[in-house]
Amino acid sequence: MRLLVTGYQTWDLGIFNDKDPRLKVIREAIKKDLQRFLENGLEWLIFTGQLGFEYWVMEVALSLKSSYNLQLACIFPFDTHGQNWNEQNKEKLEHFKRLDFVKAAFSRYENPGQFRDYHQFLIDHTDGAYVFYDSEQETKLKYLFEKLQTQKNYELNLLTFERLNEVAENFSDFDR
């Protein structure tokens, strides 16, 4: 199974520091979800190179990789992805660039239709998606999320704020 990973970015959640206490809960939820996906046949995680949820999933997936037969890919929208980021974020971008498979869909931005084509390409080459999104907290991710919901035979796995609250309630169960 190949899962597209997408979701909120750091600024969507107001998380601007890697030591934000909310990240422990988010990472624990991701770990539980990834372990479940792996037990059900997950072989590939496909990223788009965004900071936030995608980066946190990548971190957790890399920590699980030695125990599972898991491959990680990043398909950037453009070769120039992240070129205007600050140095700290560019360091994180380098982690995406070191995954098992890395390509860009387009060499450079030319028109808005490229995003539609890019999203369709990602959907066509995955069996489902792992998405951190809640329609109550809309962002530009809304358009891709709506497209994902209309796909036939496409598994949509959601991480929601409600699920994070459940994980947080069991915080004492975490490995410290």
N, C-alpha and C positions, 0 to 999 in steps of 0.2 A: 504494500500500500504506500502511496506517495501523498503526503499532506502538504498543502500550501499553508504557511504560517503568516498571519497578519493580525494586526490589532493596534491598540492605542500606542501612540508615541509618547515619549517622556513628558513633553509639554502638555499633552492632552490630559495627563493625570497630575500635573504639577509636581512631578518627581524630577528634581534637578541634581540629585546627589546619589551616588552609588551606595551610600550608607543610610538612605531613607529606610526607616523601620518597616514601611509597607512592603518593601521588596522581599523581605523574608517570607511573608505570607504569599505574595505573588509567586515566588520561586517554588515554594512548597506545593502550591496548587499545580504549577506547571509540571513539577517532578511526578506528582501522582498521576496526572493526565498522560504524560509521556510514557510512564511505565505501563499504564493500561493500554495505550495505543501499541506499544511494542509487543505486549503479550497477545495482541490481536492482529499481528502481522505487519506493523509499520516497518518499512524499509528505508524510506527517504523522507526527509523534511526539506521543503523548498522555501527559502527566504527571499525577500526582495531588498534586504540591506537597510532596513529602517531601525532607528534606535527606539528603545522602549520594549514593548512586548516581544518583538522579533529577536532583539539582542538577548533578552533574558531567557527566551526559549533556547536560543543557540548556546548560551552558557550552560544551562542545565543539560542539554543534549550532549554537549562535549563531555560533561562529567559522567554521563551514562554510557558513552560510546564504547568504553573498554569492556563493559558487561554485556553489550548487545551488538548485534550485527546491524548497525545503523549508519546510513550515509547522509551527509548534509550537503546541500547545494544552495547557491545564491545566484539568482538571476536578477541583476540590476536592470532598471528601466533603460539607463543610458551609461555609456562608458564614463561620462563625466559625473556620475552619481557621487555626491559628497565632496566635490572639489572645493566648495565654499564653506565647508564646516570648519569649526575651530580645531585646534590641535588635539584636544582631549577626545573629541568625537571622531576625528580622523584616525586616532589610535584604535578606537572601537571598530571603525570601518575596516581596518586591516584584518581584524578577526574574521569578518565575512569573506574577505579576499583569500583567506587561507583554507577555506572549506574544500571538501572533496571534489566539487564541481563548481566552477564560477564562470559566468558569461554575462554579457549585457545584451538586452533585446535590440537596442538601437545604439548607433554610435553617438548621436547627439539629438537634442530636442529640436523638432521642426514644427510640430503642430499638435493640438490637443487630442486629435484622433489616435495618436500613438498610445496614449494611456488606455483607451478602449481596446486597441489591438493587443497591447501588453497584457492587460487583465484577461482577455480571452485566451491568449497563449498559455498563461499560467493555469487557467481553469482546464483547458484542453489537455494539459500535460500532468495533471494531478487527479487523484481519485477522491479527494475531499480536502477540507480545510480545517485548521485549528485557529479559531478567531477569538480574540479578546475584544468584545464589542457589546454595547448595550444601546439599543435604539433610543433609550431615554436620554443618553448622553451622546448626541450626534456629533460627528466630525466629518471630514472629507472622506473617511472610510465608508461612509454611508452608501456611496454608489457601488463600490465593489461588493459590499455586504449584500445589497439588494440583488445584485447579479448572482452572487453565490446561492442565494435562497431560491432562485428560479431554476437552478440546474437539476436535471433529472439524473438519478443514480449517482448523486454526488453527496458524500457524507459531510455534513456540517457539524463540527464539534465546537461548542461555545464555552468560553470562560467568561463568566458574568460577575458583576459585583456581588450578586446574591451568593454565588459559589465561593467567592473570596471571603465573604462574611462567615460562611460555614467553616472554611478552613481556619479562619482566625479564631473562631470559637473553640477549636480543638488545638489551639496553639501549644498547650502543654504536651501534646503528643509529638511535637517536633523533636528531631535530633538536635541537640544543642551543641 
